[in-house]
């Protein structure tokens, strides 16, 4: 898959983790990146997860939740032993992860941020998340996503 290499895909290859890449033509007018992937690739929306960066008590923290839901900031804070959370500034999220908004992957980030994966991920054999570029999704086993991100698993999504 020439031209598809990202830090996320490099990590998966280096760790010899099974994964499948799926690409689609990203529409620059689109701002709901996860739902764009669902529609473009014909995926089950409950199995597609978005990566959001929040600030919990001053520490950037990643929440991975289904694209059909929203990140519950109180639940995210509680999952990492924090008190108060708010969404991070986009520039801070991009700088910390090394990815652009809409293409932030929970995998292969510039620096390892505390990560929480919503518990619903464990309901599926495989899930999809950004592979580190707009228009590029990766399918992998939830246990591998959790292990490679050293994630806590908790109920952090609301519908």
PEHUCOR-V845493 format. One record per backbone hydrogen bond with DSSP energy under -0.5 kcal/mol. CO is the residue of the C=O (numbers start at 1). NH is the residue of the N-H. If there is no record, write none. Layout:
co=CO nh=NH
co=CO nh=NH
This chain:
co=1 nh=4
co=6 nh=10
co=7 nh=11
co=8 nh=12
co=9 nh=13
co=10 nh=14
co=11 nh=15
co=12 nh=17
co=13 nh=16
co=20 nh=139
co=22 nh=137
co=24 nh=26
co=26 nh=28
co=27 nh=30
co=31 nh=33
co=32 nh=36
co=33 nh=37
co=34 nh=38
co=35 nh=39
co=36 nh=40
co=37 nh=41
co=38 nh=42
co=38 nh=43
co=43 nh=45
co=44 nh=47
co=45 nh=48
co=45 nh=67
co=47 nh=49
co=47 nh=128
co=48 nh=67
co=50 nh=52
co=50 nh=65
co=52 nh=54
co=52 nh=63
co=53 nh=88
co=54 nh=56
co=54 nh=61
co=55 nh=57
co=55 nh=86
co=56 nh=59
co=59 nh=56
co=60 nh=114
co=61 nh=54
co=62 nh=116
co=63 nh=52
co=63 nh=65
co=64 nh=118
co=65 nh=50
co=66 nh=69
co=70 nh=158
co=71 nh=73
co=72 nh=76
co=73 nh=77
co=74 nh=78
co=75 nh=79
co=76 nh=80
co=77 nh=80
co=77 nh=82
co=78 nh=81
co=84 nh=57
co=86 nh=55
co=89 nh=93
co=90 nh=94
co=91 nh=95
co=92 nh=96
co=93 nh=97
co=94 nh=98
co=96 nh=111
co=97 nh=110
co=100 nh=103
co=111 nh=113
co=114 nh=62
co=115 nh=152
co=116 nh=64
co=117 nh=154
co=118 nh=121
co=119 nh=122
co=120 nh=123
co=121 nh=124
co=127 nh=140
co=128 nh=49
co=129 nh=138
co=131 nh=9
co=133 nh=136
co=135 nh=24
co=136 nh=131
co=136 nh=133
co=137 nh=22
co=138 nh=129
co=139 nh=20
co=140 nh=127
co=141 nh=144
co=141 nh=145
co=142 nh=146
co=143 nh=147
co=144 nh=148
co=145 nh=149
co=146 nh=150
co=146 nh=151
co=147 nh=150
co=152 nh=117
co=152 nh=154
co=154 nh=119
co=154 nh=156
co=156 nh=72
co=158 nh=70
